[in-house]
């Protein structure tokens, strides 16, 4: 499995050079006095840029961080974001795959409590309204057509820290890896959320075979069984968990929240440049939390009582 951690493409080098030349800031957030509008709730039935080379020292997570979804942030919290959310019912499912990559094994039973999750990936407009900064590589005003995204495009090229801070700022959090996979499957138990045949994928996802190598506005493809858009393809998504390739061998069954220590964070789903293999519901990837990639965005989650 190709790891984004090792990918430093020519496109990323061009992107970083262009940003440095233009004097664009790579800082994550600035203070904001604006408060995003309230979200509406829907209930359901039952090319790398600014990748940073760092040491491989482990990132330790305290028990309080793992159990409480650490909420420390440099931004003042806001009540909600613009994105509508979907209430995902509590339930159990088979996480992982018996015939997938080694870090997807063994397939195991996991149960999650009810939670809410953004119906779409966080958009550039939403992110910019809160942070006053748009780090994305694919933007509407790009001089080049090959990195132009016009419309309600997903924010990308953000670090895990920036994604987490944004979610906290709007009164939410990143979903756990288990929550993400449960929601992404949309009630299915098949290889892909839309079935076992790859023929269904073009209707549900932007990926290497149909996306022309760039991101697209959110919610243009069909939603999954829970009414969620772009869970696979368009941009991959940061999740809360510290990544551990052997985590599935000793994961707890109820509401797992990832490893206690590790060098990277989990990334789920595939992206506009990804292969069909990465569109499987069980597919996992990873990246260091301080790195950014033009193929990675995120969506936020929330406890149901918020």
Secondary structure, DSSP 8 states (H G I E B T S, - for coil): ---GGG---HHHHHHHHHHHHHT-----------------EEE------S--------EE--HHHHHHT----SS---S--SS-EEEE--EEEEES-TTS-GGG-S-EEEEE--EEEESS--BHHHHHHHHS----SSBTT-SSGGGB--SSBB--S--HHHHHHHHHHTT-EE--HHHHHHHHHTT--SSBTTBSSGGGGGGT---TTTSTTS--BTT-S---TTS---SSSSSEEEEEEE--TTGGGS--SBS----SEES-EEEES--TT--GGGGSTT-EEEE-TT---TTEE--EEEETT-
